[in-house]
Amino acid sequence: MDDLNPSRIGIGHGASLVGDGGPCRWLTAPQDLRRPARSKAARVLAGAVVVELVGRERLSNAVSLNSAQFNVARAIGPAVTGLAVAAAGTGPVFLLNTASYLALLYGLITIRADELHAPREPTRSDTRLSDAFRVIRSTPDLLLPITGIAFVGTFGLNLQVTISLVAITVFNSGSAAYGYLSAAYAIGSLVGALRGAGKRKPPTTRRLVMATVVFGTLEAVSGLMPGYATFLLLLLPTGLASVTVTTTANAMTQLDADPSLRGRIVSVYLLVLLVGTPVGAPLVGLVSDTLGARFSLILGGAICAVAALALSAVITARTRASEGTTPLTAVASPPPIGIDSRFRPEPTPQPAARRHAA
């Protein structure tokens, strides 16, 4: 992924989506089979190129704004689509959706490569995904956000499932009540994204751990709420905390990734985030059937909070132990990247000092 041109891949992805969609399922079946792979590849390349478009100083703000855009679309898009389908039918809505990708194509085509903040360096074709795993394992500021987001994605970010279960089985409400709960969570997520976009300081390990603990605590407490109104109100800060966790982990991963392996490292981050949610969904259902829908929230939130504290303690202890056994001769020269001499990372600010300063 690192030796591909992100803008060209994005143009190809957008152009392929222009041809997707239609009222006949037998016509759209081949596109449906290819769409997940195209979508995941596009997300990896988009994440890898963001730092080149906006620079390291504004990366965290850009990630937060992208999250805000996503949450606005998630909240408004289904409602607008429903009204459009009711007014004009399915076919015209598909055509309108197709036309919307022209804006994406125009934006990608007009990217000026000579103005990128970090021009892509040519990478060797013999780099492997295992090299990215080796770098992640040896870099604490990459290992913590990626392993942390794995726990959060598996046990904490299944709220769309748990909210519906609580609405139906606990409060005995219908689809309208579930819609209000989902809207409350989406509004909290939007506020969290906009709040993150206004931060001037770079993301830190302390912010990530504290945000994860707060998110897990709020999710667990929401499972104890006695009434519908209190549960709805608590979803607002829960959504805010969840977006803070994901945007902070995303920004830390991109800032600390070596440019020659950024695409592969971002793909690992998205892998654990996207795979964790479908893996955790059956567990949520099993806990709900066995103990009740409330316990799926309580256990999921508790696991996220405890995992954040435990991972932080383990990784910090391992880092201090490795620093204590480092020979004095190794202090005079920069340490290797952790894989082999094929990779030459560009100089970056000292991440350890920056991460623990906040």
ZALUM-860820 format. One line per 8 residues: number of its first residue (from 0); for each residue x, y, z of C-alpha. Coordinates in Angstrom, 3 decimals, decimal comma, always signed. Last residue first. Layout:
residues N
NUM = X:Y:Z  ... $
***
This chain:
residues 358
357 = +0,524:+16,732:+28,483  +4,254:+16,024:+28,613  +3,949:+12,263:+28,333  +3,521:+12,143:+24,552  +5,953:+14,913:+23,732  +8,851:+13,399:+25,634  +8,247:+9,981:+24,138  +7,644:+11,294:+20,644 $
349 = +11,002:+13,074:+20,202  +10,339:+15,223:+17,172  +10,829:+13,464:+13,834  +13,843:+12,769:+11,658  +13,031:+10,684:+8,542  +13,005:+6,946:+8,994  +15,578:+4,973:+6,966  +14,278:+1,535:+6,176 $
341 = +16,381:-1,146:+4,533  +18,624:-1,430:+7,577  +16,359:-3,840:+9,387  +13,221:-4,055:+11,492  +13,319:-2,084:+14,751  +13,674:+1,459:+13,536  +17,269:+1,500:+14,622  +18,339:+3,671:+17,574 $
333 = +19,938:+7,051:+16,858  +23,596:+7,197:+17,891  +25,285:+8,273:+21,138  +22,824:+6,396:+23,326  +23,701:+3,021:+21,846  +27,182:+3,065:+23,348  +25,668:+3,409:+26,816  +23,974:+0,053:+26,452 $
325 = +20,150:-0,016:+26,757  +19,064:-2,156:+29,738  +17,236:+0,629:+31,575  +15,559:+1,810:+28,385  +14,177:-1,690:+27,777  +12,805:-1,866:+31,325  +11,280:+1,598:+31,052  +9,551:+0,674:+27,798 $
317 = +8,242:-2,603:+29,220  +6,847:-0,827:+32,273  +5,150:+1,805:+30,103  +3,682:-0,867:+27,824  +2,319:-2,847:+30,760  +0,885:+0,156:+32,634  -0,760:+1,682:+29,551  -2,160:-1,671:+28,498 $
309 = -3,637:-2,260:+31,946  -5,220:+1,194:+32,228  -6,776:+1,037:+28,765  -7,876:-2,595:+29,234  -9,641:-1,758:+32,502  -11,660:+1,036:+30,896  -12,569:-0,936:+27,762  -13,474:-4,094:+29,705 $
301 = -15,693:-2,115:+32,089  -17,554:-0,475:+29,218  -18,269:-3,777:+27,515  -19,301:-5,456:+30,766  -21,774:-2,739:+31,743  -23,172:-2,227:+28,243  -23,738:-5,939:+27,582  -24,994:-6,214:+31,160 $
293 = -27,910:-3,889:+30,438  -29,128:-6,081:+27,565  -29,734:-9,065:+29,807  -27,631:-11,783:+31,417  -27,776:-14,712:+28,983  -29,464:-13,322:+25,883  -27,731:-9,951:+26,244  -24,352:-11,577:+26,899 $
285 = -24,699:-13,728:+23,775  -25,863:-10,808:+21,644  -22,961:-8,651:+22,748  -20,577:-11,530:+22,056  -22,079:-11,885:+18,589  -21,413:-8,147:+17,972  -17,821:-8,240:+19,271  -16,367:-9,924:+16,191 $
277 = -18,307:-7,597:+13,897  -16,873:-4,567:+15,754  -13,307:-5,848:+16,147  -12,771:-6,355:+12,428  -13,170:-2,658:+11,632  -10,912:-1,324:+14,392  -8,274:-4,083:+14,282  -8,008:-3,810:+10,497 $
269 = -8,162:-0,013:+10,460  -5,063:+0,166:+12,666  -3,295:-2,539:+10,637  -4,071:-0,614:+7,442  -2,694:+2,554:+9,032  +0,558:+0,691:+9,714  +0,740:-0,578:+6,134  +0,143:+2,852:+4,624 $
261 = +2,561:+4,553:+7,020  +5,446:+2,178:+6,282  +7,885:+4,465:+4,432  +6,546:+7,497:+6,291  +7,348:+5,965:+9,706  +4,225:+5,930:+11,826  +4,248:+8,165:+14,918  +1,960:+10,895:+13,555 $
253 = -0,381:+8,484:+11,778  -0,939:+6,240:+14,784  -1,283:+9,159:+17,190  -3,914:+10,792:+14,936  -5,989:+7,617:+14,716  -5,797:+6,925:+18,452  -6,870:+10,490:+19,247  -9,694:+10,403:+16,687 $
245 = -11,011:+7,050:+17,957  -10,911:+7,909:+21,662  -12,336:+11,418:+21,295  -15,109:+10,000:+19,112  -16,103:+7,569:+21,872  -15,963:+10,274:+24,552  -18,426:+12,550:+22,736  -20,788:+9,649:+22,057 $
237 = -20,772:+8,737:+25,739  -21,285:+12,381:+26,698  -24,588:+12,423:+24,726  -25,610:+8,832:+25,538  -26,037:+9,832:+29,180  -29,039:+11,989:+28,318  -30,810:+9,119:+26,553  -30,290:+6,731:+29,471 $
229 = -31,591:+9,339:+31,905  -34,721:+9,832:+29,798  -35,395:+6,101:+29,305  -35,243:+5,263:+32,981  -33,193:+3,367:+35,566  -29,692:+4,029:+34,161  -27,370:+1,180:+35,127  -26,299:+0,304:+31,576 $
221 = -25,420:+3,948:+31,058  -22,926:+3,596:+33,919  -20,946:+0,997:+31,955  -20,874:+3,144:+28,821  -19,866:+6,213:+30,811  -17,053:+4,313:+32,538  -15,741:+2,866:+29,287  -15,732:+6,275:+27,608 $
213 = -14,028:+7,932:+30,582  -11,358:+5,224:+30,687  -10,811:+5,504:+26,943  -10,566:+9,302:+27,109  -8,086:+9,069:+29,993  -5,888:+6,591:+28,141  -5,918:+8,596:+24,901  -5,300:+11,925:+26,608 $
205 = -2,425:+10,475:+28,613  -0,827:+8,996:+25,511  -0,864:+12,370:+23,813  -2,535:+13,963:+20,820  -0,933:+17,175:+19,507  -1,978:+20,482:+21,100  -4,084:+22,981:+19,135  -7,479:+21,480:+19,851 $
197 = -10,352:+22,907:+17,805  -10,923:+19,792:+15,704  -11,247:+17,720:+18,867  -14,228:+19,773:+20,029  -15,832:+19,445:+16,609  -15,425:+15,662:+16,777  -16,752:+15,460:+20,331  -19,781:+17,579:+19,452 $
189 = -20,506:+15,322:+16,479  -20,204:+12,193:+18,600  -22,583:+13,631:+21,194  -25,071:+14,416:+18,431  -24,742:+10,877:+17,056  -25,391:+9,340:+20,491  -28,471:+11,510:+20,966  -29,695:+10,690:+17,454 $
181 = -29,347:+6,966:+18,131  -31,417:+7,306:+21,304  -34,080:+9,364:+19,495  -34,270:+6,772:+16,720  -34,686:+3,975:+19,269  -37,667:+5,827:+20,732  -39,198:+6,116:+17,268  -38,556:+2,438:+16,508 $
173 = -40,515:+1,205:+19,475  -40,168:+1,104:+23,238  -40,262:-1,740:+25,770  -37,744:+0,125:+27,993  -35,560:-2,891:+28,766  -36,045:-5,293:+25,847  -36,672:-2,923:+22,934  -34,701:+0,219:+23,786 $
165 = -31,949:-1,751:+25,530  -31,503:-4,055:+22,539  -31,513:-1,137:+20,099  -28,889:+0,690:+22,147  -26,786:-2,487:+22,381  -26,582:-2,960:+18,633  -25,804:+0,643:+17,699  -23,531:+0,715:+20,744 $
157 = -21,203:-1,928:+19,340  -18,219:+0,391:+19,809  -17,199:-0,805:+23,273  -16,234:-4,477:+23,258  -14,511:-5,192:+19,944  -13,707:-1,678:+18,734  -12,599:-0,534:+22,191  -10,394:-3,579:+22,710 $
149 = -8,758:-3,259:+19,274  -8,552:+0,516:+19,707  -6,312:-0,053:+22,722  -4,051:-2,451:+20,845  -3,586:+0,106:+18,062  -3,313:+3,158:+20,321  -0,788:+1,518:+22,695  +1,436:-0,246:+20,148 $
141 = +2,064:+2,851:+18,050  +3,406:+5,123:+20,802  +5,155:+2,093:+22,333  +7,179:+1,347:+19,158  +8,726:-2,165:+19,039  +5,499:-4,079:+18,415  +4,304:-1,534:+15,882  +7,593:-1,732:+13,969 $
133 = +7,448:-5,536:+13,821  +3,800:-5,453:+12,741  +4,709:-3,033:+9,938  +7,560:-5,284:+8,824  +5,131:-8,220:+8,757  +3,108:-6,287:+6,183  +6,050:-6,603:+3,837  +8,672:-4,360:+2,248 $
125 = +10,305:-5,908:-0,830  +9,049:-3,209:-3,215  +11,349:-0,631:-1,716  +9,798:+2,728:-1,033  +10,011:+5,913:-3,060  +9,579:+8,946:-0,830  +6,170:+10,580:-0,628  +6,321:+14,339:-0,414 $
117 = +5,591:+15,529:+3,132  +3,711:+18,813:+3,217  +2,181:+18,379:-0,236  +2,448:+21,498:-2,397  +4,219:+19,886:-5,367  +1,517:+17,216:-5,574  -1,209:+19,742:-6,344  -4,500:+17,932:-5,731 $
109 = -6,952:+18,991:-8,465  -7,725:+15,456:-9,643  -8,601:+14,276:-6,148  -11,024:+17,140:-5,482  -12,704:+16,752:-8,871  -13,153:+13,013:-8,359  -14,754:+13,525:-4,972  -17,098:+16,202:-6,356 $
101 = -18,054:+13,818:-9,181  -18,961:+11,283:-6,517  -22,216:+13,141:-5,826  -23,450:+12,301:-9,342  -23,725:+8,621:-8,424  -25,779:+9,443:-5,330  -28,107:+11,513:-7,493  -28,442:+8,623:-9,928 $
93 = -29,253:+6,222:-7,102  -31,834:+8,676:-5,770  -33,373:+8,958:-9,257  -33,846:+5,171:-9,363  -35,295:+4,678:-5,862  -38,354:+6,915:-6,147  -38,831:+10,676:-6,438  -40,655:+11,883:-3,295 $
85 = -40,528:+8,853:-0,989  -36,982:+8,043:-2,107  -35,907:+11,641:-1,485  -37,509:+11,740:+1,965  -35,803:+8,506:+2,964  -32,477:+9,672:+1,580  -32,658:+12,925:+3,534  -33,391:+11,042:+6,768 $
77 = -30,689:+8,446:+6,137  -28,080:+11,147:+5,373  -28,702:+13,510:+8,290  -27,294:+11,589:+11,268  -24,697:+9,468:+9,498  -23,672:+12,360:+7,265  -23,210:+14,631:+10,263  -21,254:+11,879:+12,005 $
69 = -18,928:+11,403:+9,030  -18,307:+15,125:+8,629  -17,461:+15,392:+12,323  -15,065:+12,457:+12,001  -13,333:+14,149:+9,081  -13,099:+17,313:+11,143  -11,500:+15,330:+13,984  -8,948:+13,734:+11,652 $
61 = -8,087:+17,148:+10,198  -7,627:+18,674:+13,653  -5,296:+15,850:+14,712  -3,285:+16,238:+11,507  -2,837:+19,991:+11,825  +0,768:+20,097:+13,079  +1,804:+17,007:+11,104  +0,948:+18,497:+7,742 $
53 = -2,430:+19,042:+6,041  -2,224:+17,105:+2,763  +0,727:+14,860:+3,578  -0,738:+13,900:+6,957  -3,996:+12,984:+5,249  -2,257:+10,674:+2,751  -2,116:+7,541:+4,906  -5,694:+7,819:+6,112 $
45 = -6,998:+8,223:+2,577  -4,953:+5,245:+1,419  -6,326:+3,006:+4,167  -9,890:+4,218:+3,678  -9,699:+3,675:-0,089  -8,422:+0,132:+0,370  -11,278:-0,623:+2,773  -13,885:+0,759:+0,368 $
37 = -12,504:-1,058:-2,650  -12,489:-4,389:-0,778  -16,025:-3,841:+0,523  -17,335:-2,725:-2,931  -16,124:-5,701:-4,982  -18,955:-8,105:-4,143  -21,547:-5,348:-4,282  -20,276:-4,317:-7,727 $
29 = -20,807:-7,842:-9,031  -24,340:-7,927:-7,514  -25,411:-4,535:-8,939  -26,861:-5,796:-12,226  -28,611:-8,818:-10,704  -30,020:-6,533:-7,998  -31,803:-4,300:-10,501  -32,693:-0,850:-9,062 $
21 = -29,266:+0,597:-9,638  -25,988:+1,164:-7,958  -22,384:+1,292:-9,012  -20,992:+3,020:-12,086  -19,971:+6,166:-10,275  -18,488:+3,954:-7,577  -15,845:+2,735:-10,011  -14,845:+6,313:-10,788 $
13 = -14,515:+7,099:-7,103  -12,253:+4,113:-6,463  -10,135:+4,823:-9,535  -9,735:+8,446:-8,513  -8,837:+7,374:-4,980  -6,225:+4,952:-6,303  -4,762:+7,745:-8,421  -4,752:+10,155:-5,474 $
5 = -3,159:+7,618:-3,147  -0,275:+6,709:-5,492  +0,834:+3,243:-4,463  +4,229:+2,353:-2,922  +2,920:+2,383:+0,653  +0,000:+0,000:+0,000 $
***
